[in-house]
Amino acid sequence: MGSLTEIMMAAIAGLGSAVEGDGLLAVFLGSVEAFFP
C-alpha cells in the first residue's frame, strides 16, 4: 500500500508534469499508482 511519502512524491511528480502541460490527469494517475502499487 502507498505510504504518505509515496503519495506526496507522486503528487509532486504530477505537479511537475502539470507544469509541462499534462494537467490534473498526471496527478490523478500518480495518486492511483501510489495507492495501488
C-alpha positions, 0 to 999 in steps of 0.5 A, a space after each residue: 500500500 502507498 505510504 504518505 511519502 509515496 503519495 506526496 512524491 507522486 503528487 509532486 511528480 504530477 505537479 511537475 508534469 502539470 507544469 509541462 502541460 499534462 494537467 490534473 490527469 498526471 496527478 490523478 494517475 500518480 495518486 492511483 499508482 501510489 495507492 495501488 502499487 
